[in-house]
Amino acid sequence: MFSIILCGCVATLLLPSVVPSSFLLHHLPELEHLSIQLNQLLRSRSPLGLEAIDDVALMDRFDSKYVVPQAWLKNLVEILEEHAVLTIQNQVSTLYNNLYFDTPNGQCLEDHTRGKTVRYKVRIRHYENTGIAFLEVKLRDVHSKTVKHRIGRVSNCAWDSPLTEREKQFLAKHIPFARDLAPTLESSFERFTLIHVNQGERITFDQKLQFKAPTMSGGAASDWINPVRSLAVVEWKQRSINHQGKLIQAIRAQEGRRGLLGRNIRLSKFVLGHAHVYPDRNLKNYRSAIRHVIRAEHYASSPNFAPQSILR
């Protein structure tokens, strides 16, 4: 237990093994849209539709991930002035719904947290703007490259309806333990995407991340948990690795960089969600990274907040 100073008042902070219990009490209200200024800036940029970005679909790619304060987003977009904005049905952002699958003993999560060179993620992804949903398999190979396989879901069913026989066969083709998979985690976030076709890169910006346990048939619905209200997750997807791109320059130009803010992080939304929805799970290999995200959230929400012992 630690005492910290917040706005002149003394508050008590509890730090269990992974996630503070206070974070688990946060339930996300109805999603707000992008800030007005950021939305206007994105709409002033050259738009690109889905049909124009085949060259940067990047189903076979290298990924880098960063966490930044949402307050940085407008300036980052301004610096990335050569990038176009993915625009779908006249909307510059999209709400993503995701349903992840895993085995009863959590093999996907276990392989991920142990850093196995070959590991899988399986999910249904639903794009609320268009109503389109895909069943996806993401393979991380021995070269740290991400390869994605996906098939479209039947449009006249709910996006998270049970898997069809066709979909089960698709999973069996790509995953050795496909028959054991079942829903394990649900997530949602708002995303906008910048694209540079000539450089073969996409940069996605995810805000308002929320997680919950899937609602099982006949069971009560779980509450949403939003552990990073002030942060955005930035993912840089490249055809080939470039460690000195314009995104890195834009991040380095931001004031208030400290701790994890603006730095490369090896922590997926998949692991972050499990840490908060299932706090008793053994995620010891990611405990330090999760705590750094917690501190980054404090820094982003209160720029003058500087507890000396929050990670001890």
C-alpha atoms as one frame of an Amber mdcrd trajectory, in Angstrom:
protein
   0.000   0.000   0.000   1.353   3.456  -0.886   0.250   7.029  -0.208   0.468
   9.441  -3.115  -0.348  13.124  -3.545  -3.106  13.951  -6.035  -4.206  17.589
  -6.401  -3.076  18.365  -2.868  -4.919  15.418  -1.305  -3.506  12.203   0.041
  -4.828   9.078  -1.653  -4.038   5.413  -1.132  -2.947   3.218  -4.014  -3.050
  -0.570  -3.825  -0.835  -2.568  -6.149  -1.586  -6.296  -6.294   0.411  -8.669
  -8.462  -0.821  -7.339 -11.810  -3.740  -4.899 -11.839  -5.010  -2.429  -9.192
  -8.470  -3.401  -8.064  -9.672   0.164  -8.630  -9.048  -0.292 -12.340 -11.423
  -3.251 -12.355 -14.272  -1.068 -11.120 -14.232   1.231 -14.140 -17.145   0.516
 -16.460 -17.154   2.246 -19.808 -20.170   4.419 -20.625 -21.364   4.858 -24.179
 -18.412   5.508 -26.500 -17.730   9.113 -27.415 -16.588   9.992 -30.915 -13.211
  11.444 -31.848 -12.564  14.927 -30.512 -13.965  17.648 -32.743 -10.564  19.115
 -33.633  -9.031  15.738 -34.443 -12.067  14.757 -36.487 -11.874  17.987 -38.486
  -8.159  17.483 -39.103  -8.687  13.937 -40.372 -11.517  15.060 -42.640  -9.258
  17.720 -44.159  -6.760  15.054 -45.220  -6.858  13.142 -48.512  -9.228  10.178
 -48.069  -8.572   6.628 -49.235 -11.249   3.964 -49.457 -10.832   0.247 -48.952
 -10.645  -0.373 -52.705  -7.606   1.916 -52.999  -5.403   0.308 -50.343  -4.799
  -3.210 -51.618  -1.077  -2.479 -51.674  -1.076  -1.818 -47.935  -3.464  -4.546
 -46.840  -0.304  -6.017 -45.268  -1.604  -9.442 -44.379   2.103 -10.354 -44.176
   3.932  -7.647 -42.233   6.071  -6.377 -39.352   4.287  -4.716 -36.419   5.457
  -2.177 -33.855   3.303  -0.898 -31.005   3.353   2.277 -28.893   1.163   3.820
 -26.199   0.659   7.589 -26.316  -1.613  10.082 -24.538  -4.756  10.834 -26.511
  -3.752  14.486 -26.137  -0.862  13.825 -28.570  -2.992  12.489 -31.407  -3.820
  15.760 -33.149  -0.171  16.818 -33.264   0.977  13.387 -34.447  -1.496  13.524
 -37.339  -0.324  17.044 -38.225   3.303  15.886 -38.435   2.343  12.844 -40.532
   1.128  15.214 -43.232   1.983  12.938 -46.176  -0.329  10.176 -44.961  -3.865
   9.792 -46.262  -6.795   8.801 -44.043  -8.769   5.602 -44.460 -12.344   6.759
 -45.002 -15.281   4.342 -45.120 -18.823   5.528 -45.834 -17.657   9.088 -45.197
 -16.418   8.136 -41.726 -12.775   8.632 -40.681 -13.008   6.326 -37.691 -14.560
   2.926 -37.095 -15.752   1.061 -34.023 -14.164  -2.403 -33.895 -15.770  -5.276
 -31.986 -13.632  -8.357 -31.313 -14.280 -11.813 -29.901 -11.131 -13.828 -29.088
 -10.949 -17.611 -28.874  -8.671 -19.837 -26.835  -8.500 -23.373 -25.470  -9.815
 -24.224 -21.970  -6.241 -24.222 -20.640  -5.436 -20.928 -22.423  -2.884 -22.216
 -24.926  -2.956 -19.089 -27.130  -2.451 -16.825 -24.133   0.183 -19.131 -22.624
   2.182 -19.286 -25.867   1.948 -15.510 -26.148   3.067 -14.767 -22.597   5.903
 -17.302 -22.786   7.150 -15.655 -25.986   7.008 -18.792 -28.111   8.437 -18.175
 -31.553   5.325 -19.567 -33.266   2.002 -18.566 -31.739  -1.588 -17.886 -32.761
  -4.426 -15.485 -32.107  -7.952 -16.346 -33.196 -10.755 -13.814 -33.260 -13.910
 -12.593 -34.895 -13.544  -8.946 -35.890 -16.587  -6.821 -36.640 -16.492  -3.396
 -38.316 -19.493  -1.490 -37.032 -19.471   1.128 -39.825 -20.076  -1.484 -42.511
 -21.509  -4.376 -40.510 -18.869  -6.683 -42.048 -17.241  -9.351 -39.865 -14.321
 -11.723 -40.408 -12.998 -14.800 -38.664  -9.251 -14.273 -38.449  -6.158 -16.289
 -37.564  -2.965 -14.352 -36.816   0.283 -16.302 -36.868   3.469 -14.869 -35.406
   6.336 -16.773 -36.997   9.972 -17.449 -36.048  11.038 -14.302 -37.936   8.776
 -12.083 -35.748   6.561 -11.556 -38.770   2.768 -11.486 -38.528   0.766 -13.418
 -41.113  -3.021 -13.077 -41.113  -5.593 -15.425 -42.660  -9.289 -14.581 -42.640
 -12.678 -15.417 -44.115 -15.862 -13.372 -44.167 -18.763 -14.240 -41.876 -22.346
 -14.731 -43.053 -23.936 -11.279 -43.140 -27.447 -12.286 -42.053 -26.262 -13.524
 -38.640 -25.087 -11.622 -35.572 -21.387 -10.775 -35.814 -20.607 -12.908 -32.739
 -22.880 -15.850 -33.595 -21.482 -19.403 -33.115 -18.963 -20.648 -35.654 -20.291
 -22.441 -38.715 -18.943 -25.739 -40.043 -17.200 -23.831 -42.830 -15.466 -21.634
 -40.264 -14.451 -24.606 -38.136 -12.862 -26.180 -41.209 -11.027 -22.927 -41.901
  -9.593 -22.932 -38.363  -8.618 -26.608 -38.624  -6.616 -25.759 -41.741  -4.482
 -23.204 -39.904  -4.379 -24.242 -36.228  -3.437 -27.683 -34.838  -5.701 -27.323
 -31.764  -8.683 -25.734 -33.554 -11.287 -28.166 -32.198 -10.595 -27.022 -28.618
 -11.203 -23.316 -29.207 -13.981 -21.394 -27.456 -14.745 -17.671 -26.833 -12.596
 -16.232 -24.044 -12.420 -12.422 -24.327 -14.429  -9.613 -25.912 -13.010  -6.188
 -26.729 -13.985  -2.983 -28.456 -12.195   0.186 -29.515 -12.427   3.148 -31.874
  -9.782   3.284 -34.623  -8.616   5.688 -37.284  -5.938   4.759 -39.821  -3.259
   6.731 -41.666  -1.835   5.254 -44.876   1.250   5.898 -46.968   0.848   3.758
 -50.071   4.299   4.436 -51.554   6.068   3.494 -48.331   3.861   0.447 -47.852
   2.745   1.272 -44.335  -0.376   1.737 -42.244  -0.532   3.413 -38.851  -3.564
   2.658 -36.715  -4.643   4.669 -33.673  -6.906   2.870 -31.184  -8.777   4.735
 -28.458 -11.319   3.906 -25.771 -10.244   0.285 -25.363 -12.668  -1.780 -23.349
 -12.749  -5.455 -22.410 -15.133  -7.974 -20.865 -15.709 -11.697 -20.524 -17.928
 -13.087 -23.317 -21.603 -13.518 -22.526 -22.352 -17.227 -22.590 -25.710 -18.676
 -23.591 -28.173 -18.088 -20.769 -25.601 -16.250 -18.660 -25.583 -12.716 -17.327
 -23.766 -10.048 -19.322 -20.398  -8.900 -17.953 -19.493  -5.271 -17.347 -17.050
  -3.499 -19.637 -13.660  -2.563 -18.175 -11.698   0.386 -19.583  -8.198   0.411
 -18.006  -6.573   3.035 -20.293  -9.043   5.897 -20.592  -6.388   8.508 -21.422
  -4.133   6.445 -23.693  -4.203   5.470 -27.349  -2.481   2.403 -28.782  -0.557
   3.186 -31.980   0.380   0.277 -34.243   2.826   0.710 -37.090   2.344  -1.966
 -39.743   5.125  -2.148 -42.335   6.010  -4.309 -45.314   9.675  -4.069 -44.295
  11.212  -2.783 -41.070  12.143   0.905 -40.869  13.311   2.037 -37.432  13.614
   5.723 -38.379  10.292   6.473 -40.080   8.217   9.633 -39.829   6.105   8.145
 -37.039   9.174   7.760 -34.808  10.171  11.364 -35.535   6.646  12.550 -34.728
   6.615  10.722 -31.403  10.055  12.029 -30.435   8.845  15.579 -31.102   6.188
  15.347 -28.362   6.609  17.067 -25.019   6.076  15.122 -21.828   7.688  11.883
 -22.963   8.414   9.854 -19.866   8.076   6.300 -18.742   6.390   4.208 -21.402
   4.773   7.137 -23.222   5.838   7.076 -26.871   8.074   4.035 -26.501   7.877
   0.693 -28.255   6.030  -1.857 -26.157   5.673  -5.616 -26.472   2.223  -5.928
 -24.953  -0.790  -6.791 -27.069  -4.387  -5.743 -26.438  -5.060  -9.487 -26.140
  -2.797  -9.777 -23.074  -3.871  -6.415 -21.636  -7.509  -7.481 -21.790  -6.855
 -10.829 -20.111  -4.904  -9.090 -17.340  -7.907  -6.952 -16.443 -10.777  -9.356
 -17.089  -9.039 -12.330 -15.464  -6.693 -10.767 -12.857  -5.901 -14.137 -11.250
  -4.224 -15.502 -14.377  -0.498 -16.054 -14.294   0.992 -13.341 -16.511   4.296
 -12.992 -14.686   6.280 -12.458 -17.886   4.147  -9.400 -18.627   3.737  -8.108
 -15.069   6.342  -5.383 -15.537   4.885  -4.264 -18.887   1.351  -4.121 -17.443
   2.545  -2.011 -14.537   4.319   0.324 -16.951   1.025   0.731 -18.826  -0.701
   1.574 -15.536   1.904   4.231 -14.823   1.595   5.547 -18.399  -2.154   5.906
 -17.851  -1.470   7.960 -14.727   0.976  10.165 -16.630  -1.450  10.658 -19.541
  -4.438  11.477 -17.332  -2.459  13.741 -14.974   0.685  15.134 -16.667   1.968
  16.525 -13.352   1.447  13.229 -11.535   4.810  11.764 -10.462   4.569   9.162
  -7.670   7.992   7.951  -6.676   7.029   4.452  -5.612   4.146   3.405  -7.826
   6.102   0.504  -9.329   7.882  -0.694  -6.189
